[in-house]
Amino acid sequence: MISGKQLCKILEKVGYFIDYQTGSHIILRNEIYPYRRLTVPNHREIAKGTLRSIIRQSGLTMEEFDELI
């Protein structure tokens, strides 16, 4: 499985950066239009459904995400 920090590093490859953190949630911002904002839980292991939802919100397909890992 993937941790919150690992997911942030993967998303940085496609233009996201850490905007700020509130508690155990990291807020990422996209520097490319449409400037999406993602909330990533800073947990040791992100649940499957949560991970899929974050990938979908980021605008990536599962295949594109797998290539980034």
C-alpha positions, 0 to 999 in steps of 0.5 A, a space after each residue: 500500500 501507499 502512505 500519504 507522504 509517498 502519494 504526495 511525492 508521486 503527485 508532485 511528478 504531475 505538477 502538484 505541490 504541498 500548499 499546507 497541512 491541517 492536522 493529519 491532512 495534507 492539502 496539495 495544489 496543482 500549479 497547472 490549470 485547472 488548479 485542482 486542490 487535493 486533500 491527502 490523509 497523512 496516514 501510514 496506509 491509505 485505504 483503497 477507496 480513498 486512494 482511488 478517489 484521490 487519483 480520480 480527483 487528480 485527473 489521472 487514470 489508474 494506468 497513468 498513476 501506475 506508470 508514476 509509481 
